[in-house]
Amino acid sequence: MNLRRTCRIAAVPLVLPLALAAVGCSAVHEETCDGGWPVSDPQTAVQGLLEAAESSDYEKACSVISLKLDDEAIEEHLTPLKSEMDSKQVTSSNFKMHKYERGGSAHFYNVYAEQPEMAIDIVVVNVGKGYRVAFGEE
């Protein structure tokens, strides 16, 4: 057997896992709005979304949501969220979260200020090794 051929054959088991890992990482990034890494926990994802709604910050929203949305689509969903936050007195600094259900990678939360009966429903999904808000989905 040729030495070059032996080296190539030996390299396959070493290179293949690296290639698959790279494909897996890019697939996770393709699932996010901004192509970035997911945030570390559900509370950070929800807080980022609430802050984005308060300031109409589309880039901030895109950094914590799972779908790729353009500014118009983000605005279409941030505006009603901001109205709901105002009516239920929820802010990015006073919110509390209660997980009421989990289905697969989705975590369903009631987000509220002081009164749990006046909650905003938000879904957070596992993306890779972190979390993003399922936002802009019906």
Rosetta blueprint (number, residue, H / E / L):
1 M L
2 N L
3 L H
4 R H
5 R H
6 T H
7 C H
8 R H
9 I H
10 A H
11 A H
12 V H
13 P H
14 L H
15 V H
16 L H
17 P H
18 L H
19 A H
20 L H
21 A H
22 A H
23 V H
24 G H
25 C H
26 S H
27 A H
28 V H
29 H H
30 E H
31 E L
32 T L
33 C L
34 D L
35 G L
36 G L
37 W L
38 P L
39 V E
40 S L
41 D L
42 P H
43 Q H
44 T H
45 A H
46 V H
47 Q H
48 G H
49 L H
50 L H
51 E H
52 A H
53 A H
54 E H
55 S H
56 S L
57 D L
58 Y H
59 E H
60 K H
61 A H
62 C H
63 S L
64 V L
65 I E
66 S L
67 L L
68 K L
69 L L
70 D L
71 D H
72 E H
73 A H
74 I H
75 E H
76 E H
77 H H
78 L H
79 T H
80 P H
81 L H
82 K H
83 S H
84 E H
85 M H
86 D H
87 S H
88 K H
89 Q L
90 V L
91 T L
92 S L
93 S L
94 N L
95 F L
96 K E
97 M E
98 H E
99 K E
100 Y E
101 E E
102 R E
103 G E
104 G L
105 S L
106 A E
107 H E
108 F E
109 Y E
110 N E
111 V E
112 Y E
113 A L
114 E L
115 Q L
116 P H
117 E H
118 M H
119 A L
120 I E
121 D E
122 I E
123 V E
124 V E
125 V E
126 N E
127 V E
128 G L
129 K L
130 G E
131 Y E
132 R E
133 V E
134 A L
135 F L
136 G L
137 E L
138 E L
